[in-house]
Amino acid sequence: MKKIMQNKTFITAVKLIIVLLSFYFIYSELHNNDQLNWEKFFKLFNRKWSLSGILFLLSFSVANRYLEILKWQNLVTFIHPITVGESAKQVLSALTAGIFTPNGLGEYAGKALYFDQKKTKKIIFLNLICNGIQMILTILFGTIGLWVLGYNYWVLTIIGICLLFIGLSFLIKSIKIKGYSIEKLLTKINEIPKKTHRKNILLAVGRYLVFSHQYYFLFLAFDVDLPYATLMASIAAVYFLASSLPSFQFLDFAVKGSVALFFFEKLGVNEWIVVFIATLMWFLNVVLPVVIGSYFVLKFKPKWKQSP
C-alpha cells in the first residue's frame, strides 16, 4: 500500500511539473519578447475587433486540431479502435507534454503512456507516420512556394538533397543498425492498410490547408495587401524552413517569426506585423490546445499501471 501511495504521489508530482512548466514557458515567451509591440496590436484590435472575426479565426484552430485528432484516431485503429474523445485526450495531453521538449519529442512519450508497455514501439512508430506525412507535405508545398517566389537555386538544392537521400536509402536499405533497417521500416509501413494511409494523407492535406489559410487571413486582418499566390507561397516557404530547424514548441513562434521576417520584409510587410502574426498563430494553435491538454494531463492515469 505504501508503495502504491508513493507511486501515485510521484505521478501526481510529474503531472503538476509538466503543466506548470508548460504555462511558465508560455508566459515567459509572451512577457519577455521585446519584438512584440502590444500598443500597436491593441490599437489595431480595437479598430477592427468583431466577434464574428474572432470566431472565424478560432474555427481554423478548432479544425486544425480536430483534423490532427482524426489523423491519430485513424492510425491507432491499426492497433485497436479508439473514440474521437480518446484520441483528443491523447493528442492534447501529448502536445502539453511536448511543449518544452526539442521538436515536440515529448509527444511520443505522452501518447505511448496511454497504451500498454508492450505497444510502446508501435505507438511511437504510428506517431512517426502521423508526423512524417505532415512533414512531407510541408516540404512539398514549401518547395513549390520557394519556386513561386523565385528562389530557384534553393528549389534545385532541395530537389537534389531529396534525390540524394532517396538514392542513398535505396543503396543502404538492407543495412541493419541495432536490428533496424530502411527495408524493415518500409515493410512495417506496408503492413498498415492502404485505406488507412490514404485517409491519413487526406487529413494531413486538409490540416495543412487549414493552418496555412488561417495564417493568410491573419495577414488580411492586419491590412497586408499582397496577391494570394505571393502570400500563400511565402507562408509555405516559412513553414518549410522553420520546420527544418531544431526548436522547442514554446519557441515555435520565435523560429517561425524569424524565418517569416526574412521573406515578408522583402515584400514590404512591417516587422511588428510579421512577428505578431507568428505569435498569434502560436497562441491559437499551440497555447490554447495546451491549456485544454493540461486538464487531460492532470486527469491522466498511466495505462501501464492497469496492465498485468
Summary of the structure (lengths in Angstrom):
residues: 308
radius of gyration: 20.9
end to end distance: 17.2
largest distance: 67.2
contacts: 898
relative contact order: 0.14
helix: 81%
strand: 1%
